[in-house]
Amino acid sequence: MTCPARDLATRFLHMLANERGASEHTVRAYTRETSAFAEYLCATLGDSVDLRTVQHIHIRAYLAVLYDRGLTRSSAARALAAIRSWFKWMAQQGIVEQNAASLVRTPKLPKHLPRVPSSEDVNRVLDGMEQATARAAKPGTPRPAPGAARWPERDRAIWELLYGCGIRNSELVGINLADLHWSNDAILVRGKGRKERYVPLGDAAAEAVRDYLVARADRLTKAGKGKLLHEGPLLINATARGAARLTTRSVGRIVKAIAIDRGLSADVHPHTLRHAFGTHMLEEGADLRAIQELLGHERLSTTQRYTQLTSNQIQQVYDNTHPRA
């Protein structure tokens, strides 16, 4: 006998991928969490389990199992979010009478402020990359081989877009040439839930992208992919073989390698530059609501977690404003 929980989990995940248009990352995460809970229900309540009999106590017991396996509160919270979505869908379909998962409180998560490099550190890295790009562009300078891991123009464009536009890694690799709106100094990006928004393209990022496009065209021409000079993905792999779109994993490796080479912390990753974007704008007096729009957050509370006031800034505010400072 097939366990009904498995079948309903499969139906929910099919809906998520084909009807709701969720991102691959979301579908992958929900598949893992929903399938795991379905297997737990089949094992503990039997293969003939009726989902209408599942109560909040069963879900709490499952979270306890996750804790016993050594999972963190944030991991348990992600699992609960997937289970809530599954039960919400079943309630809408009339399969269950109510969403039992809605009665389970989300695990309280510790508030970790994102660690970001200072604006001086980021500028130092970008200035160094700009100089490296300029050297590479000089006549007679040997160009990196098509299979070389490093590509100065592309790597600089990656850093400038992540930090200068505050976009997510997935949004970065999803940019196509057609998304570059030069006349408006903006880029069309596709965020979570495939929601589109325009982000400003600053002068430094624009210059880096233009330099990269010249190098991109050179590589594509040599690889016999001239038809892709004016279409396709913006960021391609270093070999230009097939002009494959650069992956988020590759971007992560590039960002980390450059950060280490330039003396930054080894834990710098693409999202670190997004954190830095919001934090540094806030430090310079930008309105939190404007930062929310630029980052593409639905809720202002999310933006508040992405930004932070440095201890030096807090001390300066105290020294300048408190009568007894």
Sequence and secondary structure as in RCSB ss.txt:
>XXXX:A:sequence
MTCPARDLATRFLHMLANERGASEHTVRAYTRETSAFAEYLCATLGDSVDLRTVQHIHIRAYLAVLYDRGLTRSS
AARALAAIRSWFKWMAQQGIVEQNAASLVRTPKLPKHLPRVPSSEDVNRVLDGMEQATARAAKPGTPRPAPGAAR
WPERDRAIWELLYGCGIRNSELVGINLADLHWSNDAILVRGKGRKERYVPLGDAAAEAVRDYLVARADRLTKAGK
GKLLHEGPLLINATARGAARLTTRSVGRIVKAIAIDRGLSADVHPHTLRHAFGTHMLEEGADLRAIQELLGHERL
STTQRYTQLTSNQIQQVYDNTHPRA
>XXXX:A:secstr
   HHHHHHHHHHHHHHHTS   HHHHHHHHHHHHHHHHHHHHHH TT  GGG  HHHHHHHHHHHHHTT  HHH
HHHHHHHHHHHHHHHHHTTSSSS GGGGS              HHHHHHHHHHHHHHHHHHHSTT     TT S 
 HHHHHHHHHHHHHH   HHHHHT BGGGEEGGGTEEEEE GGG EEEEE  HHHHHHHHHHHHHHHHHHHHTT 
GGGTTSSBSSB TT GGG B  HHHHHHHHHHHHHHTT  TT  HHHHHHHHHHHHHHTT  HHHHHHHHT SSH
HHHHHH    HHHHHHHHHHH TT 
